Amino acid sequence: MTYERDNIRRMQGYVWGEQPTDTDTCKLNTNENPYPPSPAVQTTLASFDTGTLRTYPQPTADALRTALAKYHGLGRENVIVANGGDEGLRMAITTFVEPGSPLGTAQPTYSLYPVLAQVHDAPVAESELTDEWLPPPDFARRMNAAGAQLTCLPNPHAPSGCLFDAGYVRDLAGELDGVLLIDEAYVDFVDPGLNYDAVGLLDSIDNLLILRSFSKGYSLAGLRLGYVLGQAGLIEPMLTKTRDSYNVNEFGQGLGLAAFLDRGHAENTWAAVRGARDRLADQLAALGFSAPPSQANFLLAQAPARSSLTARDIYLALKERGILVRYFDAPRLKDKLRITIGTPEQNSRLVAALTALLT
């Protein structure tokens, strides 16, 4: 006898990256920031009054919402804080997608999107990305034809790291019949010289949501904290109807605010990651790997054609040497490895191991 819903029984759950239990493993498989969070986080944690834990936290994380709104030039009504970016995705699907109606996305993409859709009993309308890892020219037409009520696209794209500009976001939102959610989990690592800014579109576009995360840029993956920006007409039903009660705990609100107010520390880590990303891309190219230009904190590296080792072989050989990278046994990804940018020491260890394997 089984009691689970039919759609839950048929689905496969989200598969997370391996989590080592030892400190010697070189962990380059889950796209964390390799540097610790702001010292202000430690200071805030050390001064935390545990007596406050007997009462519920502020329900809507208003202090953090206010700081986020001020920074982005928005009103507090344009911000909702979530228990990780993944909860932001769940709230958007629950709020805007009728069960049985499609969620739109492009493939390959963040593998949680279809999982959340299946939990919601919503089919997924997919469109294959171009060779440049961009949505096809008729992407909006395909999503509209499928009846997608919400379309989710990561930008920078996961798992390639490629970025499309804000003009594309503006045009796509204008063409879609439903809501467009741009998942900017990795936006903090975008080269500032590109002047990418989709938040500035929110004043004039009423069907656009922008998802941000504290996990990557602020080195708080273990805290689970994110937020969503949009016009008040989109944020209000999420905030007052589909958000879990007291969804962000007291620690999350306080530590997130401390990290956000010390953006200078975070920005230094972003710059360090960008520099390391460029150096690692060059080192991998010298070994015969090829990777699209990444604006995230990872590289999607295609295994060298000259080697007899497949991407899976390399992944397993690195794992034996205590180095974890991400391998996806999926179309368009089977010959590639997604490699998180680590510290200089971690990157050097990776390059040394690859050199030994491939030369």
N, C-alpha and C positions, 0 to 999 in steps of 0.2 A: 504494500500500500504506500502510495506517495501522496503528499498533501500539497506539494508546491504547484503553482500555476503552470499551465501547459507551456507558456512562452518562457518561463524560467527554467523548466526542465529541459527544454530544447537548446538553450543558449550555453555559450561558454563564457565564463567570467573573465574579468581583466587579469592579464598575466603581468605581474610586476617584475622589475629587474631583480636579479639575485642580490641578497643582502648578506654579506659575509659576517661571520661572528668573531673574526680575529682582526687585529689591528695591522697585521703585516700585508694584508691583501691590498693591492692597488686598485681602487674602485673607480672605474671610468665608464660606468654603464648606466647611470641613472640621472645624469645631467645636473648634479648638485654643484653649487658654487664651491670651489676648492678651498676658499678662504673663510675664516670664522666670521660671525656677525659682528656688528658694532660693539665695542666695549660698553656702550650705553645699555645694551641688552643685559649684560652681566650685572651691571650696577643696579638696574631696575629689578632684576630677579633677586639680588642679594637683599634688597630693601623691601621685598614683598611682604605684606602683612597677611599671614595665613588666616587670621581671624575673619578676613573678608570672604573666605571660601564658604562660610556657613550660609551666605545669602547668594541669590542669583546674580549673575553679572548684568551690567546695563544691557537691555534686550537688543538694541540695534547698534551697539558699538559707536555711539555718537561722537565721542572724543576723536576716535580714529577716523570716522567718516568726515568730520569737520576738517581735520588736517589734510586728508586726501582731496577733498573738494577744493580747499584753498589752493593747494599746489597745482591742481589741474585747471583752475579757473572756472570751477563749476559751483553749483549749489549743493548743499547736503542732500537734497532730494534727488540728486543725480548719481548717488553712490550707495551701493549696498556692500557690506562686508560679509565674507563667506568663510566657512571652515575649510579653507583650502580652495584653490581654483576649481577643483573637481565638484565641490558643492555648488559653486556658481553655475557650472554647466548643468547640474541636476536641476537647480531651480529654474533655469531658463527653459529646459525641456518640459518640466512639469507645468510651467506657466503658459507656454506658447504653443505646445504641440498636443493636439487632440490624440488620445490613444487610437491607434490604427492609422493615423496620418503620418506622412514621412518626415524624417529628419534628413536634411541635405548635407552632403560633405563631398570632398574630393579624395581620391585614393592615389597613393598611400597617405595616411594621416594618423593623428593621435588615436591609438587603438581603444581608448575609453569611450569615444563618441558612439560607436555602434553598440557597445556594451550597455551604456545608459539608455540608448534608444530601445534595445531589446527588453530591458527591465521595464520600460514604460509601455511596452507592447506597441512600439512604433517601428515600421519598416524603415530602412535606410535607402535613400536615393543617392547613389554614388556616381561620380564622373571621374574618369581617369585623368590624372595630371599630364601635362605635356612633357616632352623630354627635358624642358627647362624647369620642371617641377612647379609649373604655374597652372591655374585652372584654364581649361580650354576656352576659346573665344565665345562659344555659345553656352557657357556654363550657366548663366542666369536663365536662359531659355529652357535648358534641361531641368533645372530645379523648379521652375514655374510649371512646366508641363507635368512634372511628377507630383505637384501639389505640396511641395516642401513648405512647412509653416515656420521652420527655423533652419538656417543653414550655418554650419560651424566650420570656420577655416582658421588654422593656426598661422600666425604671421609674426616673426619668422616661422617658416614652415617646419613642422616636425614630420619626418625625421631628416629632411635634407638641409635645413638651416637657411634656405633661400627666402628672400624678402620681396614682396610686391609693394609698390609705393602707395601712399595715401590716396592718390588720384584714382587708383584701381578700386580701392575700398569705396570711395565716393560713388564711382560709376556703378559698381556692382550693387550697392545698397539701393541705388535709384532704379535699377532694373528688376530687382527681386520683388515678388509679391509679398513674401513673408519677412520675418526678422532675420537680420544678418548678425551673427556673433563672430567677432574677430578675437581669437584667442592669442593674446600677446604675452604668454608666459615667459618668453625669452627676449622680450623687447629691450630690456636693459642692456643687452650685449650688442645692440645695433650700433654701428659706427656713427658717432654724432655728426660727422661730415655729410651724411646722407639726408639729414634734416627730416627724418621720418616723423610724422605726427598725425595719427588718426584721431586723437582726442579732439582736436580742433574742428572736426566734422560734426560733432554731436549737436552743436547749436542749430544746425540746419537740416539734420537727418533724423527722422523720428522712428526709423526701424533698425537702428544700429546699436548694438551692445559691444562693449570692449571689456575683455576679461584680463585682469592682471594678477600676478602671483608674487608673494613674498618668498616663495620657496627657493627660487633661483637667484635673483638679483640681490636679495637681502640675506641670503645664507640661512634661511629659516625653514628648510624643508621639513624638519622634525616638528615644527610648531603647527603646521597646517593652517595657513592663512592666505586669503586672496580677496579680491574685490571686483565688482562689476560696475562699469560706468554706462550711462545712457540717459535719454530724456526721461523726465519724471513719469510720463505715461507708461514706460516700460518698467521702470524701477519700482514704482508704487505697488503693483500687484505681487511682485516678488517679495518685497519687504513686508507687506502686511498680510499676505495670504499663503504663499508657498514656502517661505523661509521657515526652517525649523525654529521652534521657540528657543531663545537664548543660545543661538547657534554658535557664537564665538565666546569661548570661556574667558575668565578674568585674566589668565596668563596671556592668552593670545592678544587680547585688546591692549594690555599694557606693554608687552614686549614688542608687539608690532609697531605701536606708536613710537617707542624708544628708537627702534631701528629706522623708522621712516624719517624721524626728525634729525637723524645723523646721516643724511644722504651722502655727505662728503666721504664718509668711510666706505659706503657701498659703491660710490662712483669710482673710488680708487681700485676696488676689486674688479669692477667691470673693465676698466682700462687694462689691468693686468691680464685678465682673461682674453681680451681682444688681441693683445700683443702675443700671448702664448698661442692663441688660435692661428695666427698668421705664421708663426715660426713652425708650429707642428704641421700645418698644411704643406709647407715647403719641405720639411723632413720626410713626410709621407710620400710626397711626389718623387723625391729622390730615390725612394724604395720601390717606385712603380705603382703606387696607389694613385687613384684619381678621385677627386671630390668636388662637388659643386661649391661655389662660393658661399660660405656660411656667414650669417649674421647672428647666429646663436652661440651658445657655449659648447658646441659639439661639432664634429665633422662626420659626414656620411661618406666613408672611404670605400671605394670599389677595389676589390682584391686585384693585385697585379696580374695582368694577362700572361706575363712571361713565367709565372710561377705555377708549379704543379699543385700547389696548395689552394684549396677553395677557401672562401670566406669562412665557412663553418670550420674547416681544418684549422685556420689561423685562430679563430675564436677559442677552440678547444685547447690548442697549444698554448695560447696565452693564459688560459685559465689554469692549466697545469703549472704555469710559472707564477701563479698568484696575481695575475692581472685580469680584471674583469672588464670586458667591453660588451656591447649589446649586439646580438645577432638575431635577426628576424627571419624566420622561415616562411616568407611571404612573397608573392609576386613582386617583381622589380627590386626586391631587397635581398634576395638569397645570395647574391654575389657581393654583398656590402656589409660593412661593420659600422655601427654608430659609436663614435668614440668621444666621450666627454673630455673637455679640456681640463687638465689637472694642474697641480702645482708644477713648477719647473722640474722638481725632483721626480714626480710621477711621470711627467711627459718623457723625461730622459730614460726612465726605466722602461717605459713602453717602447721607445724607439730602439733602445739596445736590444730588447727581446725580439722585436720585429727584424732588426738587422741580422741577428743570429739565425732566425728562422728562414730568411729569404735570400741571404747571400752566402 
